[in-house]
Amino acid sequence: MRGHAVEIAHDGLSAFDAMLRFQPHVALLDIDMPGIDGHELARRIRGLAGCESMVVVIVSGDGRAATVDKSRDAGADHHLTKPVDFDALWQILDDAVRSVFGP
């Protein structure tokens, strides 16, 4: 919708493989993906050299403080609760574009 290139995966292991191939600036990870969940995938991303600046966003139906804390502990930069506030998502994407490409 806004010119972003997007890659979609339907489970955690496929998402990890896609991330390695696609090398996105932002990763939106569902917390309850099959295989490995969003928290584990965030930890794996953060463990890779060259992925330190990737913006990692966990998306979950659970917005309780303990779950948000678990997302941050896993390395997520943001935790969005379903239904996702698209204004918040657009802001995250816009900030990521500015951090990579400048104003």
N, CA, C and O atoms as a GROMACS GRO file, in nm:
protein
  412
    1MET      N    1   0.082  -0.121   0.000
    1MET     CA    2   0.000   0.000   0.000
    1MET      C    3   0.086   0.127   0.000
    1MET      O    4   0.045   0.230  -0.054
    2ARG      N    5   0.202   0.118   0.059
    2ARG     CA    6   0.287   0.236   0.068
    2ARG      C    7   0.424   0.213   0.004
    2ARG      O    8   0.519   0.284   0.035
    3GLY      N    9   0.434   0.114  -0.083
    3GLY     CA   10   0.557   0.091  -0.155
    3GLY      C   11   0.657   0.001  -0.086
    3GLY      O   12   0.771  -0.011  -0.132
    4HIS      N   13   0.618  -0.062   0.024
    4HIS     CA   14   0.709  -0.152   0.094
    4HIS      C   15   0.712  -0.288   0.026
    4HIS      O   16   0.608  -0.339  -0.016
    5ALA      N   17   0.830  -0.347   0.016
    5ALA     CA   18   0.841  -0.484  -0.033
    5ALA      C   19   0.812  -0.576   0.085
    5ALA      O   20   0.862  -0.554   0.195
    6VAL      N   21   0.731  -0.677   0.061
    6VAL     CA   22   0.684  -0.763   0.170
    6VAL      C   23   0.708  -0.909   0.135
    6VAL      O   24   0.691  -0.951   0.020
    7GLU      N   25   0.749  -0.985   0.234
    7GLU     CA   26   0.763  -1.130   0.223
    7GLU      C   27   0.677  -1.190   0.333
    7GLU      O   28   0.680  -1.143   0.446
    8ILE      N   29   0.600  -1.294   0.301
    8ILE     CA   30   0.510  -1.355   0.398
    8ILE      C   31   0.552  -1.500   0.422
    8ILE      O   32   0.586  -1.572   0.329
    9ALA      N   33   0.550  -1.540   0.549
    9ALA     CA   34   0.575  -1.679   0.587
    9ALA      C   35   0.465  -1.720   0.685
    9ALA      O   36   0.413  -1.636   0.759
   10HIS      N   37   0.432  -1.846   0.685
   10HIS     CA   38   0.319  -1.893   0.766
   10HIS      C   39   0.359  -1.971   0.890
   10HIS      O   40   0.272  -2.018   0.964
   11ASP      N   41   0.489  -1.985   0.914
   11ASP     CA   42   0.536  -2.050   1.037
   11ASP      C   43   0.672  -1.992   1.071
   11ASP      O   44   0.737  -1.928   0.988
   12GLY      N   45   0.716  -2.016   1.193
   12GLY     CA   46   0.838  -1.954   1.243
   12GLY      C   47   0.963  -1.993   1.168
   12GLY      O   48   1.047  -1.908   1.141
   13LEU      N   49   0.978  -2.122   1.134
   13LEU     CA   50   1.098  -2.165   1.063
   13LEU      C   51   1.104  -2.108   0.922
   13LEU      O   52   1.210  -2.067   0.875
   14SER      N   53   0.989  -2.106   0.853
   14SER     CA   54   0.984  -2.045   0.720
   14SER      C   55   1.011  -1.895   0.728
   14SER      O   56   1.075  -1.838   0.640
   15ALA      N   57   0.962  -1.832   0.834
   15ALA     CA   58   0.987  -1.689   0.853
   15ALA      C   59   1.136  -1.663   0.873
   15ALA      O   60   1.190  -1.566   0.819
   16PHE      N   61   1.202  -1.748   0.950
   16PHE     CA   62   1.346  -1.732   0.971
   16PHE      C   63   1.421  -1.748   0.839
   16PHE      O   64   1.510  -1.668   0.808
   17ASP      N   65   1.387  -1.849   0.761
   17ASP     CA   66   1.450  -1.869   0.630
   17ASP      C   67   1.424  -1.750   0.538
   17ASP      O   68   1.514  -1.703   0.469
   18ALA      N   69   1.300  -1.700   0.537
   18ALA     CA   70   1.266  -1.584   0.454
   18ALA      C   71   1.343  -1.462   0.498
   18ALA      O   72   1.388  -1.382   0.414
   19MET      N   73   1.359  -1.445   0.628
   19MET     CA   74   1.433  -1.330   0.681
   19MET      C   75   1.578  -1.335   0.636
   19MET      O   76   1.635  -1.231   0.600
   20LEU      N   77   1.639  -1.452   0.637
   20LEU     CA   78   1.777  -1.465   0.592
   20LEU      C   79   1.792  -1.431   0.444
   20LEU      O   80   1.888  -1.366   0.403
   21ARG      N   81   1.695  -1.474   0.365
   21ARG     CA   82   1.698  -1.450   0.220
   21ARG      C   83   1.658  -1.307   0.185
   21ARG      O   84   1.722  -1.244   0.101
   22PHE      N   85   1.555  -1.257   0.249
   22PHE     CA   86   1.495  -1.128   0.214
   22PHE      C   87   1.566  -1.010   0.281
   22PHE      O   88   1.572  -0.901   0.225
   23GLN      N   89   1.620  -1.032   0.399
   23GLN     CA   90   1.691  -0.930   0.477
   23GLN      C   91   1.609  -0.801   0.494
   23GLN      O   92   1.649  -0.695   0.446
   24PRO      N   93   1.495  -0.811   0.562
   24PRO     CA   94   1.408  -0.694   0.577
   24PRO      C   95   1.463  -0.595   0.679
   24PRO      O   96   1.548  -0.629   0.762
   25HIS      N   97   1.413  -0.474   0.672
   25HIS     CA   98   1.446  -0.372   0.772
   25HIS      C   99   1.353  -0.384   0.892
   25HIS      O  100   1.387  -0.344   1.003
   26VAL      N  101   1.232  -0.441   0.869
   26VAL     CA  102   1.132  -0.460   0.974
   26VAL      C  103   1.078  -0.602   0.964
   26VAL      O  104   1.049  -0.651   0.855
   27ALA      N  105   1.064  -0.668   1.080
   27ALA     CA  106   1.003  -0.800   1.085
   27ALA      C  107   0.880  -0.794   1.176
   27ALA      O  108   0.891  -0.756   1.293
   28LEU      N  109   0.765  -0.830   1.121
   28LEU     CA  110   0.642  -0.840   1.200
   28LEU      C  111   0.622  -0.988   1.232
   28LEU      O  112   0.605  -1.070   1.141
   29LEU      N  113   0.624  -1.022   1.360
   29LEU     CA  114   0.621  -1.161   1.402
   29LEU      C  115   0.498  -1.187   1.487
   29LEU      O  116   0.478  -1.124   1.591
   30ASP      N  117   0.415  -1.280   1.443
   30ASP     CA  118   0.302  -1.321   1.526
   30ASP      C  119   0.357  -1.401   1.643
   30ASP      O  120   0.446  -1.484   1.626
   31ILE      N  121   0.303  -1.377   1.759
   31ILE     CA  122   0.353  -1.444   1.879
   31ILE      C  123   0.325  -1.594   1.876
   31ILE      O  124   0.401  -1.672   1.935
   32ASP      N  125   0.219  -1.636   1.808
   32ASP     CA  126   0.176  -1.777   1.811
   32ASP      C  127   0.199  -1.849   1.679
   32ASP      O  128   0.114  -1.928   1.637
   33MET      N  129   0.311  -1.824   1.614
   33MET     CA  130   0.339  -1.896   1.489
   33MET      C  131   0.366  -2.044   1.518
   33MET      O  132   0.422  -2.078   1.623
   34PRO      N  133   0.326  -2.131   1.425
   34PRO     CA  134   0.360  -2.272   1.441
   34PRO      C  135   0.512  -2.293   1.428
   34PRO      O  136   0.582  -2.212   1.368
   35GLY      N  137   0.560  -2.400   1.486
   35GLY     CA  138   0.703  -2.432   1.477
   35GLY      C  139   0.779  -2.363   1.588
   35GLY      O  140   0.799  -2.420   1.695
   36ILE      N  141   0.822  -2.243   1.562
   36ILE     CA  142   0.881  -2.160   1.667
   36ILE      C  143   0.798  -2.034   1.678
   36ILE      O  144   0.754  -1.979   1.577
   37ASP      N  145   0.776  -1.988   1.800
   37ASP     CA  146   0.688  -1.872   1.819
   37ASP      C  147   0.764  -1.742   1.793
   37ASP      O  148   0.885  -1.742   1.772
   38GLY      N  149   0.691  -1.633   1.796
   38GLY     CA  150   0.749  -1.502   1.769
   38GLY      C  151   0.860  -1.464   1.865
   38GLY      O  152   0.956  -1.399   1.824
   39HIS      N  153   0.847  -1.502   1.992
   39HIS     CA  154   0.953  -1.471   2.088
   39HIS      C  155   1.083  -1.544   2.054
   39HIS      O  156   1.191  -1.484   2.057
   40GLU      N  157   1.072  -1.672   2.022
   40GLU     CA  158   1.192  -1.748   1.986
   40GLU      C  159   1.253  -1.695   1.857
   40GLU      O  160   1.375  -1.685   1.844
   41LEU      N  161   1.168  -1.661   1.761
   41LEU     CA  162   1.219  -1.606   1.635
   41LEU      C  163   1.289  -1.473   1.659
   41LEU      O  164   1.393  -1.446   1.599
   42ALA      N  165   1.234  -1.389   1.745
   42ALA     CA  166   1.300  -1.262   1.779
   42ALA      C  167   1.437  -1.287   1.840
   42ALA      O  168   1.534  -1.219   1.806
   43ARG      N  169   1.447  -1.384   1.931
   43ARG     CA  170   1.577  -1.418   1.991
   43ARG      C  171   1.676  -1.464   1.885
   43ARG      O  172   1.793  -1.425   1.888
   44ARG      N  173   1.630  -1.546   1.792
   44ARG     CA  174   1.719  -1.594   1.685
   44ARG      C  175   1.765  -1.480   1.596
   44ARG      O  176   1.882  -1.474   1.557
   45ILE      N  177   1.675  -1.390   1.564
   45ILE     CA  178   1.711  -1.273   1.482
   45ILE      C  179   1.816  -1.190   1.553
   45ILE      O  180   1.916  -1.151   1.493
   46ARG      N  181   1.795  -1.164   1.680
   46ARG     CA  182   1.888  -1.082   1.757
   46ARG      C  183   2.024  -1.150   1.774
   46ARG      O  184   2.124  -1.083   1.801
   47GLY      N  185   2.028  -1.281   1.758
   47GLY     CA  186   2.154  -1.353   1.770
   47GLY      C  187   2.237  -1.354   1.643
   47GLY      O  188   2.350  -1.404   1.643
   48LEU      N  189   2.183  -1.300   1.535
   48LEU     CA  190   2.254  -1.300   1.406
   48LEU      C  191   2.331  -1.171   1.385
   48LEU      O  192   2.279  -1.061   1.406
   49ALA      N  193   2.454  -1.185   1.342
   49ALA     CA  194   2.533  -1.067   1.306
   49ALA      C  195   2.467  -0.999   1.187
   49ALA      O  196   2.422  -1.065   1.093
   50GLY      N  197   2.461  -0.868   1.193
   50GLY     CA  198   2.402  -0.789   1.085
   50GLY      C  199   2.254  -0.762   1.102
   50GLY      O  200   2.195  -0.688   1.023
   51CYS      N  201   2.192  -0.819   1.204
   51CYS     CA  202   2.049  -0.798   1.226
   51CYS      C  203   2.021  -0.707   1.345
   51CYS      O  204   1.906  -0.692   1.386
   52GLU      N  205   2.125  -0.648   1.399
   52GLU     CA  206   2.109  -0.566   1.519
   52GLU      C  207   2.016  -0.446   1.496
   52GLU      O  208   1.946  -0.403   1.587
   53SER      N  209   2.016  -0.392   1.375
   53SER     CA  210   1.936  -0.273   1.350
   53SER      C  211   1.797  -0.305   1.294
   53SER      O  212   1.716  -0.215   1.274
   54MET      N  213   1.770  -0.434   1.268
   54MET     CA  214   1.637  -0.470   1.220
   54MET      C  215   1.533  -0.436   1.327
   54MET      O  216   1.554  -0.464   1.445
   55VAL      N  217   1.424  -0.377   1.285
   55VAL     CA  218   1.315  -0.346   1.377
   55VAL      C  219   1.228  -0.470   1.388
   55VAL      O  220   1.172  -0.517   1.289
   56VAL      N  221   1.216  -0.523   1.509
   56VAL     CA  222   1.139  -0.644   1.534
   56VAL      C  223   1.011  -0.605   1.608
   56VAL      O  224   1.016  -0.543   1.714
   57VAL      N  225   0.897  -0.644   1.550
   57VAL     CA  226   0.767  -0.612   1.606
   57VAL      C  227   0.693  -0.742   1.633
   57VAL      O  228   0.670  -0.821   1.541
   58ILE      N  229   0.657  -0.765   1.759
   58ILE     CA  230   0.574  -0.880   1.796
   58ILE      C  231   0.428  -0.837   1.788
   58ILE      O  232   0.391  -0.730   1.835
   59VAL      N  233   0.346  -0.922   1.727
   59VAL     CA  234   0.202  -0.896   1.716
   59VAL      C  235   0.131  -1.007   1.793
   59VAL      O  236   0.155  -1.126   1.770
   60SER      N  237   0.042  -0.967   1.884
   60SER     CA  238  -0.023  -1.065   1.971
   60SER      C  239  -0.162  -1.019   2.009
   60SER      O  240  -0.192  -0.900   2.009
   61GLY      N  241  -0.246  -1.114   2.042
   61GLY     CA  242  -0.376  -1.081   2.099
   61GLY      C  243  -0.367  -1.052   2.247
   61GLY      O  244  -0.466  -1.012   2.309
   62ASP      N  245  -0.250  -1.072   2.305
   62ASP     CA  246  -0.228  -1.056   2.449
   62ASP      C  247  -0.146  -0.930   2.475
   62ASP      O  248  -0.027  -0.925   2.442
   63GLY      N  249  -0.208  -0.831   2.533
   63GLY     CA  250  -0.140  -0.706   2.561
   63GLY      C  251  -0.105  -0.687   2.708
   63GLY      O  252  -0.071  -0.576   2.750
   64ARG      N  253  -0.113  -0.796   2.787
   64ARG     CA  254  -0.080  -0.784   2.929
   64ARG      C  255   0.067  -0.746   2.946
   64ARG      O  256   0.151  -0.782   2.863
   65ALA      N  257   0.096  -0.674   3.052
   65ALA     CA  258   0.231  -0.624   3.078
   65ALA      C  259   0.334  -0.737   3.076
   65ALA      O  260   0.443  -0.719   3.022
   66ALA      N  261   0.301  -0.852   3.133
   66ALA     CA  262   0.397  -0.964   3.137
   66ALA      C  263   0.431  -1.012   2.996
   66ALA      O  264   0.545  -1.049   2.970
   67THR      N  265   0.333  -1.013   2.906
   67THR     CA  266   0.357  -1.057   2.769
   67THR      C  267   0.439  -0.954   2.693
   67THR      O  268   0.529  -0.989   2.617
   68VAL      N  269   0.408  -0.827   2.714
   68VAL     CA  270   0.486  -0.720   2.651
   68VAL      C  271   0.631  -0.725   2.700
   68VAL      O  272   0.724  -0.709   2.621
   69ASP      N  273   0.650  -0.746   2.831
   69ASP     CA  274   0.785  -0.759   2.886
   69ASP      C  275   0.858  -0.878   2.825
   69ASP      O  276   0.978  -0.869   2.796
   70LYS      N  277   0.789  -0.989   2.805
   70LYS     CA  278   0.850  -1.107   2.745
   70LYS      C  279   0.894  -1.076   2.601
   70LYS      O  280   0.998  -1.124   2.556
   71SER      N  281   0.814  -0.997   2.530
   71SER     CA  282   0.851  -0.957   2.393
   71SER      C  283   0.978  -0.873   2.394
   71SER      O  284   1.068  -0.895   2.313
   72ARG      N  285   0.986  -0.779   2.484
   72ARG     CA  286   1.105  -0.694   2.494
   72ARG      C  287   1.227  -0.778   2.534
   72ARG      O  288   1.336  -0.758   2.482
   73ASP      N  289   1.208  -0.870   2.629
   73ASP     CA  290   1.318  -0.957   2.672
   73ASP      C  291   1.369  -1.045   2.557
   73ASP      O  292   1.486  -1.082   2.553
   74ALA      N  293   1.280  -1.078   2.464
   74ALA     CA  294   1.318  -1.160   2.348
   74ALA      C  295   1.391  -1.077   2.242
   74ALA      O  296   1.448  -1.132   2.148
   75GLY      N  297   1.388  -0.944   2.257
   75GLY     CA  298   1.458  -0.858   2.161
   75GLY      C  299   1.367  -0.776   2.072
   75GLY      O  300   1.416  -0.708   1.982
   76ALA      N  301   1.237  -0.782   2.095
   76ALA     CA  302   1.145  -0.703   2.013
   76ALA      C  303   1.156  -0.555   2.046
   76ALA      O  304   1.175  -0.517   2.162
   77ASP      N  305   1.146  -0.475   1.943
   77ASP     CA  306   1.146  -0.329   1.961
   77ASP      C  307   1.007  -0.277   1.996
   77ASP      O  308   0.992  -0.176   2.063
   78HIS      N  309   0.905  -0.350   1.947
   78HIS     CA  310   0.766  -0.308   1.967
   78HIS      C  311   0.681  -0.432   1.989
   78HIS      O  312   0.714  -0.542   1.945
   79HIS      N  313   0.570  -0.412   2.059
   79HIS     CA  314   0.469  -0.517   2.080
   79HIS      C  315   0.335  -0.454   2.046
   79HIS      O  316   0.289  -0.364   2.116
   80LEU      N  317   0.272  -0.501   1.939
   80LEU     CA  318   0.141  -0.450   1.899
   80LEU      C  319   0.036  -0.554   1.934
   80LEU      O  320   0.055  -0.674   1.914
   81THR      N  321  -0.076  -0.506   1.985
   81THR     CA  322  -0.186  -0.594   2.024
   81THR      C  323  -0.292  -0.596   1.915
   81THR      O  324  -0.328  -0.491   1.860
   82LYS      N  325  -0.342  -0.715   1.886
   82LYS     CA  326  -0.450  -0.731   1.788
   82LYS      C  327  -0.581  -0.681   1.847
   82LYS      O  328  -0.603  -0.698   1.967
   83PRO      N  329  -0.668  -0.621   1.769
   83PRO     CA  330  -0.644  -0.582   1.632
   83PRO      C  331  -0.540  -0.470   1.626
   83PRO      O  332  -0.543  -0.376   1.706
   84VAL      N  333  -0.449  -0.480   1.531
   84VAL     CA  334  -0.337  -0.386   1.522
   84VAL      C  335  -0.387  -0.247   1.489
   84VAL      O  336  -0.470  -0.227   1.400
   85ASP      N  337  -0.334  -0.151   1.562
   85ASP     CA  338  -0.360  -0.009   1.536
   85ASP      C  339  -0.272   0.028   1.416
   85ASP      O  340  -0.151   0.039   1.429
   86PHE      N  341  -0.334   0.048   1.299
   86PHE     CA  342  -0.256   0.073   1.178
   86PHE      C  343  -0.182   0.205   1.183
   86PHE      O  344  -0.077   0.218   1.119
   87ASP      N  345  -0.231   0.302   1.256
   87ASP     CA  346  -0.155   0.426   1.272
   87ASP      C  347  -0.022   0.399   1.343
   87ASP      O  348   0.081   0.454   1.306
   88ALA      N  349  -0.027   0.315   1.445
   88ALA     CA  350   0.096   0.278   1.517
   88ALA      C  351   0.190   0.200   1.426
   88ALA      O  352   0.310   0.223   1.427
   89LEU      N  353   0.136   0.108   1.346
   89LEU     CA  354   0.218   0.030   1.254
   89LEU      C  355   0.281   0.121   1.148
   89LEU      O  356   0.400   0.109   1.120
   90TRP      N  357   0.202   0.211   1.091
   90TRP     CA  358   0.258   0.304   0.991
   90TRP      C  359   0.370   0.388   1.052
   90TRP      O  360   0.470   0.414   0.985
   91GLN      N  361   0.354   0.429   1.177
   91GLN     CA  362   0.458   0.509   1.242
   91GLN      C  363   0.587   0.428   1.258
   91GLN      O  364   0.696   0.479   1.234
   92ILE      N  365   0.574   0.302   1.298
   92ILE     CA  366   0.691   0.215   1.311
   92ILE      C  367   0.760   0.200   1.175
   92ILE      O  368   0.882   0.211   1.167
   93LEU      N  369   0.682   0.176   1.069
   93LEU     CA  370   0.740   0.160   0.936
   93LEU      C  371   0.804   0.289   0.887
   93LEU      O  372   0.914   0.287   0.831
   94ASP      N  373   0.737   0.402   0.908
   94ASP     CA  374   0.792   0.531   0.867
   94ASP      C  375   0.923   0.560   0.941
   94ASP      O  376   1.019   0.607   0.880
   95ASP      N  377   0.928   0.532   1.071
   95ASP     CA  378   1.050   0.553   1.149
   95ASP      C  379   1.163   0.463   1.098
   95ASP      O  380   1.278   0.506   1.090
   96ALA      N  381   1.130   0.340   1.063
   96ALA     CA  382   1.232   0.248   1.013
   96ALA      C  383   1.287   0.297   0.879
   96ALA      O  384   1.408   0.292   0.855
   97VAL      N  385   1.199   0.345   0.792
   97VAL     CA  386   1.244   0.396   0.662
   97VAL      C  387   1.337   0.516   0.684
   97VAL      O  388   1.442   0.525   0.620
   98ARG      N  389   1.299   0.607   0.772
   98ARG     CA  390   1.384   0.723   0.800
   98ARG      C  391   1.520   0.682   0.858
   98ARG      O  392   1.622   0.742   0.823
   99SER      N  393   1.522   0.581   0.945
   99SER     CA  394   1.648   0.540   1.006
   99SER      C  395   1.742   0.477   0.903
   99SER      O  396   1.864   0.483   0.918
  100VAL      N  397   1.686   0.416   0.798
  100VAL     CA  398   1.768   0.351   0.696
  100VAL      C  399   1.805   0.448   0.584
  100VAL      O  400   1.919   0.452   0.538
  101PHE      N  401   1.705   0.526   0.539
  101PHE     CA  402   1.724   0.606   0.418
  101PHE      C  403   1.732   0.757   0.445
  101PHE      O  404   1.760   0.834   0.353
  102GLY      N  405   1.710   0.798   0.568
  102GLY     CA  406   1.713   0.940   0.601
  102GLY      C  407   1.576   1.005   0.578
  102GLY      O  408   1.483   0.942   0.529
  103PRO      N  409   1.566   1.133   0.616
  103PRO     CA  410   1.436   1.203   0.606
  103PRO      C  411   1.386   1.220   0.465
  103PRO      O  412   1.279   1.276   0.444
   0.00000   0.00000   0.00000
